[in-house]
Amino acid sequence: MCTGGCAKCLGGTLIPLAVFGLLANILLFFPGGKVVDDNSHLSEEVWYFGGIAGSGVLMIFPALVFLGLKNNDCCGCCGNAGCGKRFAMFTSTLFAAIGFLGAGYSFVVSAVSINKGPKCLMSNNTWGYPFHSGDYLNDQALWSKCTEPQDVVPWNLTLFSILLVIGGIQMVLCAIQVVNGLLGTLCGDCQCCGCCGGNGTV
């Protein structure tokens, strides 16, 4: 596959993942599907905006860049017909690196929150984190330690797990584009560079 076509495929995959990441993070502000009376009762990791900033906003820009690479017109510079394409592919590696960092941030925040568990109203009538080192993951009986918000444990666990998976997939896709972009920088796209199977000259 041409490097530009591969980048377009990656960009088309990243867009819906970024949207799902945004939605998942927004839903975390409504534990159990309800509006909280005091924002301080939300888990700290919700305010880190892993899905909104990391897997969302920071992923939109790389995705749009990747989508545009296929339609790059390979405009020449200094008499070199492949120069424009090569520069565009090199630029895509920089955006891919930014996307990788954003996805990595979301991944780490989600992993920390899953291990830590949600903030909730405990049996002693105080708000805090009743779980330790993910002990609740294998023992649902411990979920009763959280009295409010209702169903906050499965709610946070599900949404942060979704963000964890999304972040992991995005990291892999951005890593692929780094390699793809470097290949495009060295060789050009198949439509511009003879060494990639095209008829053009470098």
C-alpha positions as CSV (number, residue, x, y, z in Angstrom):
1,M,0.0,0.0,0.0
2,C,1.2,3.5,-0.8
3,T,2.4,5.4,2.3
4,G,-0.3,8.1,1.7
5,G,-3.0,5.5,1.4
6,C,-1.9,3.8,4.6
7,A,-1.9,7.2,6.4
8,K,-5.4,7.9,5.2
9,C,-6.6,4.5,6.5
10,L,-5.0,5.2,9.9
11,G,-6.5,8.7,10.0
12,G,-9.9,7.3,9.2
13,T,-9.6,4.9,12.1
14,L,-8.4,7.5,14.6
15,I,-11.3,9.9,14.1
16,P,-14.0,7.6,15.6
17,L,-11.7,6.5,18.3
18,A,-11.1,10.1,19.3
19,V,-14.9,10.7,19.3
20,F,-15.5,7.7,21.6
21,G,-12.7,8.8,23.9
22,L,-14.3,12.2,24.2
23,L,-17.7,10.8,24.9
24,A,-16.4,8.3,27.5
25,N,-14.6,11.0,29.4
26,I,-17.7,13.3,29.4
27,L,-19.8,10.4,30.8
28,L,-17.4,10.1,33.7
29,F,-18.6,13.4,34.9
30,F,-22.0,11.8,35.5
31,P,-21.2,8.7,37.7
32,G,-24.0,6.2,37.6
33,G,-25.6,8.3,34.9
34,K,-26.5,11.0,37.5
35,V,-25.4,14.6,38.1
36,V,-23.3,14.9,41.3
37,D,-24.2,17.7,43.8
38,D,-20.5,18.5,44.5
39,N,-17.8,18.2,41.9
40,S,-15.3,17.4,44.6
41,H,-17.0,14.0,44.8
42,L,-15.8,13.0,41.4
43,S,-12.6,10.9,41.1
44,E,-9.4,13.0,40.6
45,E,-8.6,11.2,37.4
46,V,-11.8,12.4,35.7
47,W,-10.4,15.9,36.0
48,Y,-7.2,14.9,34.2
49,F,-9.2,14.9,30.9
50,G,-7.4,11.8,29.6
51,G,-10.1,11.1,27.1
52,I,-10.9,14.7,26.2
53,A,-7.4,16.0,25.9
54,G,-5.2,12.9,25.3
55,S,-7.3,10.5,23.2
56,G,-9.6,13.3,21.9
57,V,-8.3,16.7,21.0
58,L,-4.6,15.7,20.6
59,M,-5.7,12.9,18.3
60,I,-7.9,15.0,16.0
61,F,-5.0,17.0,14.6
62,P,-2.8,14.0,13.7
63,A,-5.9,12.2,12.2
64,L,-6.7,15.1,10.0
65,V,-3.1,15.3,8.8
66,F,-3.0,11.6,8.0
67,L,-6.3,11.9,6.1
68,G,-4.9,14.7,3.9
69,L,-1.7,12.9,2.9
70,K,-3.4,10.7,0.3
71,N,-4.6,13.9,-1.5
72,N,-1.2,15.6,-1.4
73,D,-0.5,16.8,-4.9
74,C,3.2,16.0,-4.8
75,C,4.1,19.5,-5.7
76,G,7.8,19.8,-6.5
77,C,10.4,22.1,-5.1
78,C,13.8,23.0,-6.5
79,G,13.0,20.7,-9.5
80,N,12.3,17.7,-7.3
81,A,8.8,16.3,-7.9
82,G,8.9,14.2,-4.8
83,C,10.0,16.9,-2.4
84,G,6.5,18.0,-1.4
85,K,5.3,14.5,-0.6
86,R,8.5,13.7,1.4
87,F,8.1,16.8,3.5
88,A,4.4,16.0,4.1
89,M,5.3,12.5,5.2
90,F,8.0,13.8,7.5
91,T,5.6,16.3,9.0
92,S,3.1,13.4,9.6
93,T,5.7,11.6,11.8
94,L,5.8,14.7,14.1
95,F,2.0,14.7,14.4
96,A,2.1,10.9,15.0
97,A,4.5,11.4,17.8
98,I,2.2,14.1,19.4
99,G,-0.7,11.7,19.0
100,F,1.3,8.9,20.6
101,L,2.0,11.0,23.6
102,G,-1.6,12.1,23.9
103,A,-2.9,8.5,23.7
104,G,-0.2,7.4,26.2
105,Y,-1.3,10.1,28.6
106,S,-4.9,8.8,28.4
107,F,-3.7,5.2,28.8
108,V,-1.7,6.0,31.9
109,V,-4.5,8.0,33.5
110,S,-7.0,5.3,32.8
111,A,-4.7,2.6,34.2
112,V,-4.1,4.6,37.4
113,S,-7.8,5.2,37.9
114,I,-8.7,1.5,37.3
115,N,-6.2,0.4,39.9
116,K,-7.2,3.1,42.4
117,G,-10.9,2.7,42.0
118,P,-13.6,5.5,42.1
119,K,-14.1,8.1,44.8
120,C,-17.4,7.5,46.6
121,L,-19.3,7.9,49.8
122,M,-18.0,5.2,52.2
123,S,-19.8,3.4,55.1
124,N,-18.2,5.9,57.6
125,N,-20.2,8.7,55.8
126,T,-17.1,10.3,54.3
127,W,-16.0,10.6,50.6
128,G,-12.8,8.8,49.6
129,Y,-11.2,5.9,47.9
130,P,-12.1,2.7,49.7
131,F,-10.2,0.3,47.4
132,H,-6.5,-0.5,47.4
133,S,-4.3,-1.6,44.5
134,G,-7.1,-2.9,42.4
135,D,-8.4,-5.3,45.0
136,Y,-12.0,-4.7,44.0
137,L,-11.4,-5.9,40.4
138,N,-11.5,-9.6,41.4
139,D,-14.0,-9.3,44.3
140,Q,-17.3,-7.6,43.5
141,A,-18.3,-8.1,47.1
142,L,-16.0,-5.1,47.9
143,W,-18.1,-2.9,45.7
144,S,-20.6,-2.5,48.6
145,K,-18.0,-0.2,50.2
146,C,-19.3,2.5,47.9
147,T,-22.8,3.6,49.0
148,E,-23.1,6.6,46.7
149,P,-23.2,7.4,43.8
150,Q,-25.2,4.4,42.9
151,D,-23.4,2.0,40.5
152,V,-20.3,4.3,40.5
153,V,-17.9,1.3,40.5
154,P,-19.1,-0.4,37.3
155,W,-19.6,2.9,35.7
156,N,-16.1,4.2,36.3
157,L,-14.6,0.8,35.6
158,T,-16.3,0.4,32.3
159,L,-15.6,3.9,31.0
160,F,-12.0,3.9,32.1
161,S,-11.5,0.5,30.6
162,I,-12.9,1.8,27.3
163,L,-10.4,4.7,27.5
164,L,-7.6,2.3,28.3
165,V,-8.3,0.2,25.2
166,I,-8.8,3.3,23.0
167,G,-5.5,4.8,24.2
168,G,-3.7,1.5,23.6
169,I,-5.1,1.2,20.0
170,Q,-4.3,4.8,19.3
171,M,-0.7,4.4,20.5
172,V,-0.3,1.4,18.1
173,L,-1.8,3.3,15.2
174,C,0.4,6.3,15.8
175,A,3.5,4.1,16.1
176,I,2.6,2.6,12.7
177,Q,2.3,6.0,11.2
178,V,5.8,7.0,12.5
179,V,7.2,4.0,10.6
180,N,5.0,4.7,7.6
181,G,6.0,8.4,7.7
182,L,9.7,7.6,7.8
183,L,9.3,5.3,4.9
184,G,7.4,8.0,3.0
185,T,10.1,10.5,3.9
186,L,12.9,8.3,2.6
187,C,11.1,6.8,-0.4
188,G,8.2,9.1,-1.2
189,D,4.7,8.0,-2.0
190,C,4.2,5.3,-4.7
191,Q,2.8,8.0,-7.0
192,C,5.9,10.2,-6.7
193,C,8.8,7.9,-6.3
194,G,10.0,5.2,-8.6
195,C,11.5,3.1,-5.8
196,C,8.0,2.6,-4.4
197,G,6.6,1.2,-7.5
198,G,5.5,4.4,-9.2
199,N,6.4,5.7,-12.6
200,G,7.6,9.0,-11.4
201,T,11.2,10.1,-10.8
202,V,12.8,11.5,-7.7
